Amino acid sequence: MASFKPTRIQTYPKLGEKVTEDTLYWKSYKPALQIKEFGAVTKIEFSSLPPHNYAVTASTRIHVYGPHSQEPTRSFTRFRDTAYGGSFRGDGKLLVAGSEDGIIRLFDIKSLGALRQFTGHSKAVHATSFLSDGFRVVSGSDDLSCRVWDVASSVELSSFTEHTDYIRAVAPSKLNPDLFVTGSYDHTVKVFDVRTGSSVMTMQHGHPVECVLLYPSDALLVSTGGRYVKIWDLLKGGQQLVSLKNHHKTVTCACLSSTSNKLLTGSLDRHVKVYNSSYKVVHNFDCAASILSLAIAPNDSIVAVGMTNGVLSVRHKKQKEEKEMLTDRRRRGPAYRVNVKGKNFGPKQYDFLVNKPAKQHLQKHDKQLKSFEVSKALDSALEAWKRSSKPEVAVVVMMELNRRGTLKNALAGRDEASLARILDFLLKYITDPRFSRPLLTVGDIVLDLYQQVIPQSPVVERLLQRLLELLGREAELQQEFLQVLGILDTLFASLNLRKDVATLAAPPVAQGSQLQAA
Amino acid sequence: MFREAKNMVERSDIRVVRCGGSKINFRPPIISNDSRFVLCVSGDSVKVYSTRTEEWLHSLQGHTKQVTGIAFNPANHLQVYSCSADGTVKLWDFIDGILIKTFIIGSPLFALYVSKEHEGVIFLHLSKGTHHKNECFQLVSTHLPKSADQEVEAKELSVVSSHISPNPSCTAFGRGGEYIAFARKLQLDVYFFRKQKTYSFYLKATDKKGAKNAFTCIACNPTDDCIATGHEDGKIRLWRNFNHKKEYTYSTLHWHHNAVNTLCFTPEGTNLLSGGIESVLVQWQCGAGSKKDVLPRLGGSILHVSASPDGQLFCVSHSDNKITVIEDGFKVSGLIQGLVTGDTVLTDLMIDPRSKALVLNGKPGHLQFYSLLRDKHLYNLDIVQQEYIYEAGLDQFEVVKAVFDVKGSWLATVEERGRESSDLEFFLKLWAFDETTQSFVLNTSISAAHTDRIISMCFSSSEETTMLVTTAEDSQFKAWCQGADADTQQDQNFWSCDFVGSYHNLKPTNCTFSADSSLLAVSFQEVVTVWSPDTWELLTTLCQPPGQIRDLCFGRLSCSKYLLGTTTKNLLCCWNLLTCALEWSTSLEVSKLQADPLSENVAAFSYQSKHTDLFVFKPSEPLPLFTHEKVCSEKVHRAIFVPREELLNGCDERCQWLNGSQLYFLTQNMDLMTFSMATEEDRMLSSSKRLVIDDSIAVTPFYLLLGKHRQQQQKLNTPSHPAADKPQQKQSSVSIKQLLHTPAHVLPAASVLCSMFVNSLLISNTGVREEMESSEQEMDSEKEEEDSEGEMETRDSQQDLRAQGSVDEVTPKLSKAQERELKRVRKTDFSWMTGLIVSKP
C-alpha cells in the first residue's frame, strides 16, 4: 500500500537579491541608530583597542562615542573653525585632528585638553594621522603640502610638496613607521618615505582622490575617487589590480573589515557596498543621505556611517548569544526532572537500531484531500493566514481539485461568507501571472454555479463588480503590453541582419502576459 | 531498391522471439495449497513465483499460444491444468515444471474451470464463433480420458450453456459444485447439475436512479448458498434462495463508485473481497451487513483477486501488470511486478546508460526501469509526484517523453495532461543522477517550457557539456543549458533556456544531435535544418519533397557524414552533409528508424501490405545488410538497440549486425520482441541444460556417500577392464537417478521402496541375468501400458517370476491384494521415471 502523496506546493524562484552567507552576515545588523551631529560628518575612526570607542568629526567638534552609548563620552570643541580628520593613535590614548584654519591639534583622550598644536600649514588640513611608531603625525593640507610632525617637540620634521592639488587623504603604513600614502585632487596617489625625503611611488588614479586605504599587510592599496575604486599592488611597483565601478556617484570613503576580510565603500549615491576578497559586491546598505565617512569596528560589531546632512548612522550587530539562550530555555521545557530513566540512553556502537516507521505528516488540506473531502480541503487551503501569506497553497489545491474533476463540487453549495472569501481571493490574485490560469477557471465555475443567486446578495454582487473592473483594467494593460512587444519585435527584426536566424525570445514577463491575454 | 534486394537475401538463422515482460495479469493468479507458490499465466507460459520472496522460480512452457486459464487439479494439489488458445489443455507438475499430459480439444479455449465434485471433468470456455461479429461463447464440460499417453484427444464435449459472457470472471461454481452460476449482461443464470435445470434472473438495465445494472463479475460462497455479483455501477448484490424461480432475494452492498472488476469469497465463506478501478481492495464481512475493511492505494486498478486454499493469503492482480500478495492481517506482504506496458507506451524505449535497463513509462506517472537480462522489474521512478486517482474518465498527468544523456547522469522528462480538453498542462523536468542514493533526483522543473506541447527532445551527445533541445508545436525549438540564466542569479546547477530558434514559423517535428554534438538537425515539416550548437547559426537546409519528415538520424562512426531521414510519403533519404546533397533515396514506408549506438548500422522497420519488414543497412550504401520479412503483422513504432554485455563473435555475415547489440521492438499489442541468433540460442540451451543437471543432484550426505562410492568404483574399474563393468555401472546409476530425480512427494512410501533400492545397489553376480531381467522389465512395462485394468492375472504371474528372480530370499510372500497395490504404485511411477530418464540422458 503506497502512502498518500501530498500535493506538491510549487515554489517560485525569488527574483532579486540572492541569499548567501555574506548577505546573511551583513543583514544581521540591527536597524540603524541615528545620531544628529552639528554638521556634515567628515571622518569617523575607531580606536583599535577595546572597547573600540570611535571618534566622529563633524563641524567644529570631535565627539568620542563608546560602543553602546548614544551620547558622546568625550567631546573636543576647541576648534575655531571646522575640524577635519580626527584620528586615534595606535594605543587609543591620543587623538589628532586638522582644521579649516590650518592648525593641527593633538588631544589626550583622558584629559580633554589640547596637548599640542602644530602650526605651519597655510590652508585647511583635511587629513591627519599618526605614523605607526606613534611619535610622529602626518598631515595633508590644501596648501599642496604634506608634513610630518614630531609629537614630543611639536616641530615639523619634513615637508613634501609634490602634489599639485589639494591633499585630501592620508594613510600611514602599519608596518613601516616611515611610510605613508597620500591621495590628492591632482588625480594621483603617492607613497612617501620619510627617510628618503621624497615620494617613492606614484599612481595615477584618474580622478580626484577622496580616500586612500592600506591593507594591513601593506601589499595592497585602495584609492577612491570619482566613481572608481582602484586597488593597487604595491609589491608589484604600484600596478593596478582592479578598478571597480559599482557606485554611480563619487566614492568618498572606504574601510576594511578586519574579521571578514571585506572592503566597504561609501559614496555620495547613498550606498555602502561590501566587496568580498575577489572584489565582487556581496552586499549593499542604503542610507538616507550622501555618505561622507564610513568606519567599521575591528570586530565588525558596529558599522558607523556619516552623512552630509549631519546624521551619524550607527548599526550594531545583533547579539547571537542572547537569542540562543532564550530558545534553549524554551526548548528544555519544565525544569523538574521526572521519568528521565532511560531517556538519556544512547545507542551503543554495535546496537541494532530498529526505527519506528516515520509517521507521514500531512497538512490539513492534504488530509481532507486524502479522504476526498473536497469542499473542506478548499476551505482549509483558503484559511485567512494561508490566503495572505501562502496563496500558492490555495491555488495548488484548486488545481488538484480540477485535476480530480471535483472543483465544481468543491465550489458549489457555499454560503455568502465563504463565497465572498473565494471572490476576495480571486480579486487579489487573478492578475498574478503565476496564478491567473487556474484562477480564471475557478472564476468561470463560480459564475456558472451562482449565476441565478447573485442578485440576492449585495456583498457578492459588489465583489463581482470589482472583479469585472479589475479584469477590464488587466485586459487593457495586456493590450498595451502586446503593443510594446510588437514595437520591440520590429526593432529586433531590424537589428538582426539575417532574418532566418532565430528571433530573440520575448522577455518572460511579456510572454506571461501574452498567455493571459490569449 | 530495398525491396528488390530483399529477394536476393534468403532466410537466415535469425528468429523473432518474444522476450520477457509479458502480461501476468491476464487471468487470476492461483495460490498453491501450501501458500508457497503463486501461479499466473504469462503469454504462452505459466509462471511460478514464490509468495515469500516474490522471485520468479520457473515457467511451465509448452503451449504455443496465449495461455487463457489455469486451475489446480482437484484430485492432486500438486498438479495444475492450463488451457490455451492453441486448443489444448495441459496437465503439469508445477513444482518441477514437468508436463504430464496434453489433452487436445481442438478449438481455441478461453477459460478453464474445475470443481472438486466433478472429478475428471473440466469445464471450458469455447468460442462458437464462426462469424466474428457476434461471437458467441459457450461453456462445455469434458471428461478427460484416462489413458497413459502423453497426448490425448478429448473430443467428447457436452455443452452446459451455449450463451455466456466472454468475460471468464462471470462464471463461478457454487457450493460443493452443486450448481454453476453465470452472468451475461443483465441476466444471471444458475444451472443445477443434479436437477439439470437452469434458473434465470433478470435485472432492468437502469433503475430510477440511473444505476447501470449490467453484471461484471460473479462469485459463489463456498460454504453457503449465496451468489455475489458485481455490477457496472459499483454495486455488489448478494443473491439467496435462487433455487426458486420466484422467491429469490438479493441484498445490495455499495462502496465502489466504478464497475466492480472482481469478487472473491474466502475459502471459509466468511469474507468477500471485491476490487475495481479505484485500486482499493474491499473486504466485506458476510452476514455483517456493510461492515468492511479497505486497503487503499494498491496502485493500478484491480483486475483479479484470488485467495489461497487456507485463506491466509490473497493475491491481487492489477492493471499495471503487477500481483500484490496480501497476507492474513490484510497487509501487503509482497509485490510481483512485470513489465508495465498498459495500453499504450507513450515514451520511447530507452536504455539507462548506467544500469543498462530498459526504461519506458510504467505505472501512471512513473518511469519504470526493467532489466532485460534478468527479465525483472528493477524500480519505478516517480516523475509526476502526485497522487494518482484511480477513477474512470479522469485526465491526469502522464509521462509522455523521456530522454537520457550519454552518460546517464541526466534525465529529462515531459509530463502532460489535458491533451483532449483545451487546457493543456505540461511540465519539463530535469533529473540529476545522485551517486549516493543511486537514483535520479529532481533538479529543475520548468512549468511553461513552451507555449504548446513538446513534440520531441534530445540531449547533446558530447561528454563535456550537456544540452537539451526541445521542439514544440508552438513552432519553436529551445536549447536548455545548465546554469546559463544570469537574470535570476540562481545557483549554477539549474537548467534554463539558452536559445530559442524557429524556421519560417513552421512546426518542428524532430530533432537530433550528431554523434559528436557538433551539429543539430531539426526537421520542420518538409525541411531539415542543420544548426551549429556552438554559435546557433543555421548552417544549411535540406529538403526532399513531397512528404513531411518523420524520423531523423545521423550516421555514426565511419558514416558520420550522413544524415538519414524518412518522410511520410514513403521515402527514405540519405543526405551527405559534406556536399549537402542527397546521396541516395529509396521508396520505403518506414515507421521507425533506429540507429545502433555502437556501430554504423541503422534499422528501419517498414510497414507494407499488413506486415512489418525489417531492413538493416549502413548509411554509406543503399543496399541492406540484412532483411527480415514479416517480423510481425502490426506497425512498429518503438525499437531500441541494447548493447550486449559481451560481444558475440558471430560467424555468419548476416548476423554480424547483432554482435554488438541486440534489437528490441515493441509491437502495437505491446509485446516486446527481439531478434535472436541460432548460436545464441544454442548457448542458452546448453547453459540451461548444465543448470538443470546441477540442480537435480542435490548435495546431501546421502549423495556424497553415493558419489564417493561411485568414484571409488570408477577408480577401481578404469584401470582394469572398463568395458565389462559398464552395463552394471549404468544400471545402478539409473536406479539411483530414478530415486533422486523423482520428487519425494510422488514417491511411494520408503518401506515399499526400500527393498527395490537395496536391490539396485546390490551387485548381481551374472551379467547375463541382469540383461535378461532388464529386457523383461521393458517388455513388462510395454505390456502394462497396453493392457487394460481388468486383466491382472497374467501380470501377477510375471511379477512373481521376476520377484523370484531378483529378490527371492529378501521379500517374504505377499498377498495378492498387497501385490496388486504395489504393482499399481510402481506402474504409476514408471511412466514418470521413464520420462525422466529419457529427458535426462
Chai-1 contact restraints between the chains, C-beta under 6 A:
chainA,res_idxA,chainB,res_idxB,connection_type,confidence,min_distance_angstrom,max_distance_angstrom,comment,restraint_id
A,M1,B,R297,contact,1.0,0.0,6.0,A-B,restraint_1
A,M1,B,V332,contact,1.0,0.0,6.0,A-B,restraint_2
A,A2,B,R297,contact,1.0,0.0,6.0,A-B,restraint_3
A,A2,B,G299,contact,1.0,0.0,6.0,A-B,restraint_4
A,K5,B,E387,contact,1.0,0.0,6.0,A-B,restraint_5
A,R8,B,Q385,contact,1.0,0.0,6.0,A-B,restraint_6
A,P13,B,T488,contact,1.0,0.0,6.0,A-B,restraint_7
A,K18,B,Q489,contact,1.0,0.0,6.0,A-B,restraint_8
A,R404,B,I389,contact,1.0,0.0,6.0,A-B,restraint_9
A,G405,B,L394,contact,1.0,0.0,6.0,A-B,restraint_10
A,V501,B,L538,contact,1.0,0.0,6.0,A-B,restraint_11
A,A502,B,V500,contact,1.0,0.0,6.0,A-B,restraint_12
A,A502,B,G501,contact,1.0,0.0,6.0,A-B,restraint_13
A,A502,B,S502,contact,1.0,0.0,6.0,A-B,restraint_14
A,A505,B,V500,contact,1.0,0.0,6.0,A-B,restraint_15
